[in-house]
């Protein structure tokens, strides 16, 4: 049996983590939610029905206290646990925020504690997909040197791979993760908006674009961004870019702005790839910048 664990916050991430840790042999003593019905449902999903509770004092049963909470609630919950005497000496407080350092969980009051942050570079649309996606995921691990091995062990037990960050690096790291995941979803929605201007519904547009999105994902995974780049800018098709800009000029202004900004970055990437010569690059940049100034 692995360590005794308590998890607070059985949302999508929390349920996936609870399920995988139970499968890995951890003794999940309590799965805590303010909503008793939610705690019961989450404990059933994790396979540890006995753990469901809304009683914070059950935190005392754990050596590993996992806080799967929104970023803005982490500090307050940790303070509540410390001031309420719910933590045993030597317990390790663990959060899953990609932004906040582990130290946000520590304070002056209460018993001596350790703090750790592990963050999966993964998206959690629901708990079932979380259980499927976490194995093989890369996690960042951050904390004081003595807790890093524990973080690496937890990541391994969740089926993931780890690398170590410092607290100062986390905001940049988290911004990169948001661009890679959240903004990719926003870009897909923007593509659907443009496509639907042809007279299709958004759902139809998304269905038509889905194979292209999947193919692009496979190319990215196999080749990396530079070699995966295709399309008119990579080919130097100046007139095509001009026609795109003319067509989307009738859509909301932010659509053209997104196209323009990403087009400028795509010119840089195409130059690195070596498929776009300097003359065509300059012509495309002039088009993109001129349209953006109107």
URZI-V585057 format. One record per helix or strand of 2 or more residues. SS is the DSSP state (alpha for helix, beta for strand). FROM is the first residue (numbers start at 1). LEN is the number of residues. Records with the same first field share a line. If there is no record, write none. Layout:
SS = FROM-LEN / FROM-LEN
This chain:
beta = 4-5 / 27-6 / 52-2 / 64-4 / 92-4 / 114-7 / 138-6 / 161-4
alpha = 12-12 / 36-11 / 49-3 / 56-6 / 71-13 / 102-4 / 127-8 / 145-13 / 167-14 / 182-15 / 202-27 / 232-4 / 238-11 / 253-21 / 278-16
